[in-house]
Amino acid sequence: MLDPTAAPSIGPLRRARDRLLCARVPAVLVPDRLTRHVAAGHPWLYVDAVPAITGARTGELVTLLGQGRRPIGSALYDADSPIALRVLTTARDEPAGPALWKKRLETAWLLRQATLDQTTTDGFRLLHGEGDRLPGVVVDLYAGHAVLKLDTPAWLPHLADLTAAIEGVVRPRSIYFKGLSGQKGGADVPPAQRPRVLAGEEPPPLIEIREYGMKLAVDVRRGQKTGMFLDQRDNRRLVRQVARGREVLNLFSYTGGFSVAAALGGAVRVVSVDLARAAVEAARDNFARNGLDPAAHGFVAADAFDDLAAREQAGERFDLVVVDPPSFAPNQKAVRAAQAAYTRLNAQALRRVRPGGLFAAASCSSHISMDMFLQTLREASRIARRPLRLLEVRGEPPDHPTPLHFPEGRYLKFVLSVAE
Ligand code: SAH
């Protein structure tokens, strides 16, 4: 029997313990209309859609509560982003934490082993954030060197655990932290967000990867994204398959992925155009790496719009034109302007295609849906008076999976057509 003199203190003690537990794992009530989206696999909750989360800091794990305050999952909290919560799990037996990060990486690795031919391809996305159920985390592998990039500083407190998980699952030669997406470099970047080696050796200045046997050099420190645009791998292979005997114009060529693919596929001449001089030089180097003579091809550091206008003046035409510009729609507000820009650019590029030639147009903006992009191509085709027949309409490759209930994640459009 309890000592009656001690009894009154039990209540306050228990309340203090409960407060401590609550402080350790904050909770948020998910509105009814959103619980089924969370259950179906949508990985985001916007700040406007959930009650204010008091007492939680960026990077903390938050319990999601459904009807009757029943736990329905765990999420990562970001106090400064419109995406307040990134859903980590909706399973009862899956507590968020280091063991879950490792499990997600293991699952992702098994999926890559099942869907990629690693005998010919050693540059690929190991973990695609939302699509591999670690929202906000991207890990790319370049010939055994891992590059980690984060969409949110909320993952920074978990960086050591993520590093250990990557090491445990793929034993990479190095793990390089590329920083936060959208982050500008410079001295004002806080030390925790600065790019650096997290584990293993210093990655070499250029890592040579193979993509269906094609060699490409990747500069993980200075390159865009984590070093290159892995998402176009299967589209570069498609270009390789249709390039034989053709003269090719590759606009927004970056380090020449589509260009080298076309040349390896038997294109007679490939002209690569990019605004970034370093990228154009890298493209030239990538030709040489594949035993192709750069002198037989064109390399132009210029604005693609100016370049197209000059070729229009000269009446120059090609048997295959590839157009893969940077995103024109960084946010929802920019969508209309972006649609107009895609239409204008594609109409201009389409006029450079010889009758019967091929036209490959891409868009990497998540705010432009496939339907919207096809509509811009219809407009472009009408303006250029060049009817198009679709040959291939493609999205992301299998190492960039997306949850079905997350259409926002389907950012890549690649359309190959034949022009009248
Ligand atoms: N097709 C490439 C990726 C292209 S990314 C690949 O498969 O790897 C977009 C490229 O457009 C970048 O290299 C960027 O330098 C370039 N770019 C941006 N604005 C440009 C412009 N106005 N004219 C030409 N290139 C531009």
Boltz pocket constraint, residues with backbone or C-beta under 6 A from the ligand:
constraints:
  - pocket:
      binder: B
      contacts: [[A, 228], [A, 229], [A, 232], [A, 251], [A, 252], [A, 253], [A, 254], [A, 255], [A, 256], [A, 257], [A, 258], [A, 273], [A, 274], [A, 275], [A, 276], [A, 279], [A, 302], [A, 303], [A, 304], [A, 305], [A, 324], [A, 325], [A, 326]]
      max_distance: 6.0
